[in-house]
Amino acid sequence: MGRPATGTIVEPKTAGEVWALRIPAYGTRHYVSLGTSAEGWSWKKADEERQNIMADVRRGTWIPPEANPAPKAPDGLLDPLFHEWAEEWFEMESPNWKPRTIRDNKWVLEKHLLPYFGEMRLSEITVETVDAFKAWKQNRRKEIEARVAKEGRKLKRTDGALSNNSINKNISRLGSTLKKPVKYPRYKITVNPGFDEDCKAKGNKPKRTWLEIEQIVAFVCAAKGYERPLIAVLVGCGLRVGEALALDWIDINLSTATIFVRESKTETGEERQVDIPIGALEELIAWKARSPKTRPNDPVFLSGRLRKTYARQTVRNAEARFAEIVKLANAKLKEQGISAIEHITPHGLRRTYASLRAAAGDDPVYIAEQGGWSDIRFVYSVYQKAAKRRDKLSDRYLVAFDGALDWARLGRKRQGDRKTDSSPLDSLQRVSHEGAA
């Protein structure tokens, strides 16, 4: 929301349709029709006109075209243009959204939905027009892929070729935008609630991005340096990457085996206290013994100078960083006769954490509180699968599965927890003794 307004070009979808501009000015958005391709309009010419208008807007000399009020259909119902309704919807709903949701919705509207549906009346948006939007995006992807292949390079995200899954997200966002007028009797609208599910393309099944419980110990042990305790915290405590990298030593109490998460990204933004399992606790104790900076306000994993930039790099380059660890972990898993790790991301480790705690017998409400999930339905879905998995395993898989549960034992007894035979202090004393030896 903070970037300067630049205006957008509405590209015609078919021959004969006009090029247009969407100009943000004087507290609202204005739509300026330019002309057809046959009249000499092109992307370059439209962009030049956009720049000229925006310059006039900045000088305060631009006079917008007369507004075209939403007409009423013969039955007396309102039938505004989609862009008019989208503006009203955005202003009405955005106060209830988090900043990231505001950015995402604004991006999808301006980049994908408004260029196609902006000049349509609500009554003109039908299942047929949504199917046409889907086909348009798919054809654009083929054009981009052909151009990139001709240039002899790999396709990049910035090329703008949307996968079927991304196209489906745009269709879902369109469905969210039209849910209100469907419910409001004063609007004339054709589609029914849930139409977006009928219009979606066949998406690719997403790769599994989490670890099976029997793979956890091998993955943690394959990491080196500060990444090993970092991964142990991500797996064992369910923290997000940003939350883990924001930790200072004052936030970790090794005696009580707890982490105080200050940089919380939950929907409520609430801070939370997370229990540390035995395995992750011992990794933190060992890391503190090796780390050169362990004062209370020192960062646990990264220096303050690198923290912000590396947090972004960790998320962006997670697959590349994890690929090296996965390769080492898979070599160990092969020796054990256990299936290899296919693919893993930092966010997938949160799913792994939920599975691990469910398999350990923890209550779903407790798991949701620890992980910072406001929607407990996700935890219940994971819980049902993880609780039954052990019964399906045997031999080496079962040994590795139980080894992960032992790694995930909670040393500090809590009401309702399974009994454990060790405490964080025991681990602290044992590791300290081994280090001294």
C-alpha positions in Angstrom: 0.0 0.0 0.0 3.0 2.3 0.4 4.3 2.3 -3.2 3.5 5.4 -5.3 0.4 5.1 -7.5 1.3 4.5 -11.1 -1.9 3.6 -12.9 -2.4 0.4 -14.9 -3.1 -0.5 -18.5 -6.2 -2.5 -19.3 -5.2 -4.7 -22.3 -8.0 -5.8 -24.7 -8.7 -9.5 -24.5 -10.0 -9.8 -28.1 -9.7 -7.9 -31.4 -12.0 -4.9 -31.5 -12.0 -4.2 -27.8 -10.5 -0.9 -26.6 -7.3 -0.3 -24.7 -8.0 1.6 -21.5 -6.2 3.0 -18.4 -7.0 2.7 -14.7 -5.9 5.9 -13.1 -5.8 6.4 -9.3 -6.3 10.1 -8.6 -8.0 12.4 -6.1 -8.9 9.6 -3.7 -10.5 7.2 -6.2 -9.8 5.2 -9.4 -10.8 6.5 -12.9 -11.1 4.5 -16.1 -10.0 6.1 -19.3 -10.9 4.5 -22.6 -8.3 5.0 -25.3 -9.2 3.1 -28.5 -8.8 -0.1 -30.4 -5.6 -1.7 -31.8 -7.0 -0.9 -35.3 -7.0 2.7 -34.4 -3.3 2.5 -33.6 -3.3 1.8 -29.9 -0.7 -0.5 -28.5 0.9 -1.3 -25.2 3.7 1.2 -25.8 1.3 4.0 -26.9 -1.0 3.2 -23.9 1.9 3.4 -21.5 3.0 6.7 -22.9 -0.5 8.1 -22.3 -0.5 6.6 -18.8 2.7 8.4 -18.0 1.4 11.7 -19.4 -1.8 11.4 -17.3 0.0 10.5 -14.1 2.3 13.5 -14.6 -0.8 15.7 -14.9 -2.3 14.1 -11.8 0.9 14.9 -9.8 0.6 18.5 -11.0 -3.1 18.6 -10.1 -4.0 19.6 -13.6 -5.7 16.4 -14.8 -9.4 16.5 -15.3 -10.9 13.0 -14.9 -13.7 11.9 -17.3 -17.2 12.1 -16.0 -18.1 9.3 -13.8 -20.5 6.7 -15.2 -22.9 5.8 -12.4 -23.9 2.2 -12.0 -27.0 1.7 -14.0 -30.1 0.0 -12.8 -31.4 -3.1 -14.6 -35.0 -3.0 -15.8 -36.0 -4.8 -12.6 -34.5 -2.0 -10.5 -31.4 -3.8 -9.3 -28.0 -2.2 -9.3 -25.6 -3.5 -11.9 -22.2 -1.7 -11.4 -19.0 -2.4 -13.3 -16.8 -5.0 -11.6 -14.1 -2.4 -10.9 -16.6 -0.2 -9.1 -17.8 -3.0 -7.0 -14.3 -4.2 -6.3 -13.3 -0.8 -5.0 -16.3 -0.8 -2.7 -15.6 -4.4 -1.6 -11.9 -3.6 -0.9 -12.7 -0.6 1.2 -15.4 -2.5 3.1 -13.4 -5.6 3.9 -9.8 -4.4 4.2 -10.1 -3.1 7.8 -10.6 -6.8 8.8 -7.4 -8.0 7.0 -3.8 -8.4 8.1 -1.3 -6.2 6.1 -0.1 -9.2 4.1 -3.7 -10.0 3.1 -4.3 -6.4 2.0 -1.2 -6.6 -0.2 -2.1 -9.9 -1.7 -5.7 -8.9 -2.5 -4.6 -5.6 -4.0 -2.0 -7.4 -6.1 -4.5 -10.0 -7.5 -7.1 -7.4 -8.2 -4.8 -4.9 -10.0 -2.6 -7.5 -11.8 -5.1 -10.1 -12.8 -8.8 -9.6 -12.1 -9.4 -5.9 -13.0 -7.6 -6.1 -16.4 -10.0 -8.8 -17.5 -13.3 -8.2 -15.6 -12.9 -4.5 -14.7 -15.2 -3.2 -17.4 -17.8 -5.9 -17.1 -21.1 -5.4 -15.3 -21.7 -7.8 -12.4 -24.5 -9.3 -14.4 -22.1 -10.1 -17.2 -19.8 -12.2 -15.0 -21.0 -15.7 -15.6 -19.4 -19.2 -15.4 -18.7 -18.8 -19.1 -16.8 -15.6 -18.7 -14.8 -17.1 -15.8 -14.0 -20.1 -18.0 -12.8 -17.7 -20.7 -10.6 -15.9 -18.1 -9.1 -19.3 -17.2 -8.4 -20.1 -20.9 -6.9 -16.6 -21.4 -4.5 -17.1 -18.6 -3.5 -20.5 -19.8 -2.9 -19.2 -23.4 -0.8 -16.4 -22.0 1.3 -18.9 -20.2 1.9 -20.9 -23.4 2.9 -17.7 -25.2 5.3 -16.8 -22.4 6.8 -20.3 -22.2 7.3 -20.3 -26.0 9.0 -17.0 -25.9 11.3 -18.0 -23.0 12.2 -21.3 -24.7 13.1 -19.3 -27.9 15.4 -17.1 -25.8 17.1 -20.2 -24.5 16.6 -19.6 -20.8 14.6 -21.0 -17.9 11.1 -19.7 -17.0 11.2 -17.2 -14.1 8.4 -16.2 -11.7 8.8 -12.6 -13.0 7.9 -13.7 -16.5 4.2 -13.8 -15.4 3.3 -17.3 -16.6 0.7 -18.5 -14.1 0.4 -22.2 -13.3 -3.1 -23.8 -13.0 -2.8 -23.6 -9.2 -2.1 -19.9 -9.4 -5.0 -19.3 -11.9 -7.2 -21.2 -9.5 -6.2 -18.8 -6.7 -7.3 -15.9 -8.8 -10.6 -17.5 -9.5 -11.0 -18.2 -5.8 -10.3 -14.5 -5.1 -12.9 -13.5 -7.7 -15.4 -15.8 -5.9 -14.6 -14.0 -2.6 -15.1 -10.6 -4.2 -18.6 -11.7 -5.5 -19.9 -13.4 -2.4 -21.3 -10.1 -1.0 -23.3 -9.0 -4.0 -24.7 -12.5 -4.3 -26.1 -12.1 -0.7 -27.2 -8.5 -1.2 -30.7 -8.4 -2.9 -30.1 -4.9 -4.4 -27.5 -6.2 -6.9 -28.1 -7.9 -10.1 -25.7 -10.8 -10.4 -25.8 -14.0 -12.4 -23.4 -16.4 -10.7 -24.3 -18.5 -7.7 -22.3 -19.0 -4.5 -19.6 -21.6 -5.0 -19.3 -21.0 -8.8 -15.6 -20.6 -8.5 -15.1 -24.3 -7.5 -16.8 -25.3 -10.8 -14.5 -23.1 -12.9 -11.1 -24.1 -11.6 -8.5 -25.7 -13.8 -7.0 -29.1 -13.1 -4.2 -28.2 -10.7 -1.0 -30.1 -10.0 -1.0 -32.0 -6.8 1.5 -30.1 -4.5 4.6 -31.9 -3.5 4.7 -33.2 0.0 6.7 -30.5 1.8 6.9 -32.0 5.3 8.9 -34.8 6.9 7.5 -38.1 8.0 8.2 -38.7 11.7 10.7 -41.5 11.0 12.8 -39.1 8.9 13.1 -36.3 11.5 16.2 -37.4 13.4 18.2 -38.0 10.2 17.3 -34.6 8.8 18.2 -32.7 12.0 21.5 -34.6 12.4 22.4 -33.9 8.8 22.5 -30.1 9.4 25.8 -28.4 10.3 26.7 -25.3 12.3 24.0 -23.0 13.5 21.5 -24.6 11.1 21.4 -27.7 13.2 19.9 -26.1 16.3 17.9 -23.8 14.1 16.2 -26.8 12.3 15.8 -28.5 15.7 13.8 -25.5 16.9 11.7 -25.4 13.7 10.9 -29.1 13.9 10.7 -29.5 17.7 9.0 -26.2 18.6 7.0 -25.3 15.5 8.3 -21.8 15.2 8.2 -19.9 11.9 11.5 -19.0 10.3 11.2 -15.4 11.2 10.2 -16.2 14.8 13.2 -18.5 15.2 15.7 -16.0 13.7 14.4 -13.2 15.9 15.3 -15.1 19.1 17.7 -13.7 21.6 19.2 -15.8 24.3 17.0 -14.0 26.8 14.0 -15.6 25.1 15.2 -19.1 25.8 15.1 -20.6 29.3 17.2 -23.8 29.2 16.4 -24.6 32.8 12.6 -24.7 32.2 12.9 -25.8 28.6 10.8 -22.9 27.2 11.0 -20.4 24.4 9.3 -17.0 24.7 8.2 -16.0 21.1 8.1 -12.2 20.9 8.2 -11.8 17.1 4.9 -13.6 16.7 3.2 -13.7 13.3 -0.1 -15.2 14.5 -3.3 -13.6 13.3 -3.8 -12.1 16.8 -0.1 -11.1 17.0 0.0 -12.5 20.5 3.3 -13.6 22.1 3.5 -17.2 23.3 5.6 -19.5 25.4 6.6 -22.8 23.7 7.9 -25.9 25.3 11.2 -27.3 24.1 11.5 -31.1 23.6 14.5 -33.0 24.9 16.2 -33.3 21.4 15.9 -29.7 20.5 17.0 -28.7 24.0 20.2 -30.6 23.8 20.9 -29.0 20.4 20.5 -25.6 22.0 22.7 -26.4 24.9 25.4 -27.7 22.7 25.1 -24.6 20.4 25.3 -22.2 23.4 28.5 -23.9 24.5 30.0 -23.3 21.0 28.6 -19.9 20.2 30.9 -16.9 20.7 28.0 -14.6 21.8 25.7 -15.8 24.6 24.8 -12.7 26.5 21.0 -12.2 27.1 20.5 -9.7 24.3 22.7 -11.6 21.8 20.9 -13.2 18.9 20.7 -17.0 19.2 21.4 -17.9 15.5 22.5 -14.8 13.6 24.1 -11.4 14.3 21.8 -8.4 14.4 23.3 -7.1 11.1 22.5 -10.2 9.2 19.2 -11.0 10.8 16.8 -9.1 8.6 18.4 -9.8 5.2 19.1 -13.5 6.0 15.5 -14.0 7.2 14.4 -13.1 3.7 17.1 -15.2 2.1 16.2 -18.2 4.3 12.6 -18.1 3.1 13.5 -17.4 -0.5 16.4 -19.8 -0.8 15.0 -22.5 1.6 14.8 -25.2 -1.0 18.4 -24.7 -2.2 19.7 -24.7 1.4 17.6 -27.6 2.5 18.5 -29.6 -0.6 22.1 -30.0 0.7 20.8 -31.2 4.1 18.3 -33.5 2.4 21.0 -35.1 0.4 23.1 -35.9 3.5 19.9 -37.1 5.4 18.9 -39.4 2.5 22.3 -41.1 2.5 21.7 -41.9 6.2 18.1 -43.0 5.6 19.2 -45.3 2.8 21.6 -47.0 5.2 18.6 -47.5 7.6 16.4 -48.8 4.8 13.9 -45.9 5.2 12.4 -44.0 2.2 14.1 -40.8 1.2 13.0 -37.3 1.9 11.4 -35.9 -1.3 11.1 -32.2 -0.7 11.0 -29.9 2.4 10.5 -26.2 3.1 10.6 -24.2 6.4 6.8 -24.0 6.4 6.6 -27.8 5.9 8.5 -28.1 9.2 5.6 -26.6 11.0 3.4 -29.3 9.6 6.0 -31.8 10.7 5.9 -30.3 14.2 2.1 -30.7 14.4 2.4 -34.4 13.3 5.2 -35.0 15.8 3.3 -33.6 18.7 0.1 -35.5 17.7 2.0 -38.8 17.5 3.4 -38.0 20.9 -0.2 -37.9 22.2 -0.5 -34.2 22.9 -3.9 -32.5 22.9 -4.8 -30.7 19.6 -5.7 -27.5 21.5 -2.2 -27.6 23.2 -0.6 -28.2 19.8 -2.5 -25.2 18.2 -1.5 -22.9 21.1 2.1 -23.9 20.9 2.3 -23.5 17.1 0.3 -20.3 17.0 -2.5 -21.6 14.9 -5.8 -19.8 15.3 -7.6 -22.3 13.1 -7.6 -25.6 15.0 -9.2 -27.5 12.1 -5.7 -27.8 10.5 -4.3 -29.4 13.7 -7.2 -31.8 13.9 -6.7 -32.9 10.3 -3.0 -33.5 11.0 -3.8 -35.2 14.3 -6.1 -37.8 12.8 -3.4 -38.9 10.3 -0.4 -38.8 12.6 -2.2 -40.7 15.5 -2.8 -43.7 13.2 0.6 -43.8 11.4 2.5 -45.8 14.0 0.1 -48.7 13.7 1.0 -49.0 10.0 4.8 -49.2 10.5 7.1 -52.1 11.3 10.8 -53.0 11.5 13.2 -50.2 10.8 10.5 -47.7 10.2 9.0 -48.3 13.6 12.4 -48.0 15.3 13.1 -44.7 13.6 9.5 -43.5 14.4 10.0 -44.3 18.1 13.4 -42.7 18.0 11.8 -39.4 16.8 9.2 -39.7 19.6 12.0 -40.1 22.1 13.8 -37.0 20.6 10.5 -35.1 21.0 9.9 -36.0 24.6 9.0 -33.1 26.8 11.3 -33.1 29.8 9.2 -30.8 32.0 6.1 -32.5 33.2 2.8 -30.7 32.3 -0.6 -31.6 33.5 -2.1 -34.2 31.2 1.3 -35.0 29.5 2.9 -38.4 29.1 5.3 -39.1 31.9 9.0 -38.7 31.1 12.0 -40.0 32.8 14.3 -37.0 32.4 14.3 -33.2 32.8 15.9 -30.3 31.0 18.2 -29.9 34.0 19.3 -33.5 33.6 20.1 -32.9 29.9 21.9 -29.6 30.8 24.1 -31.3 33.4 24.8 -34.3 31.2 25.8 -32.2 28.2 27.9 -29.9 30.3 29.6 -32.8 31.9 30.4 -34.3 28.5 31.8 -31.0 27.3 34.0 -30.7 30.3 35.3 -34.2 29.8 
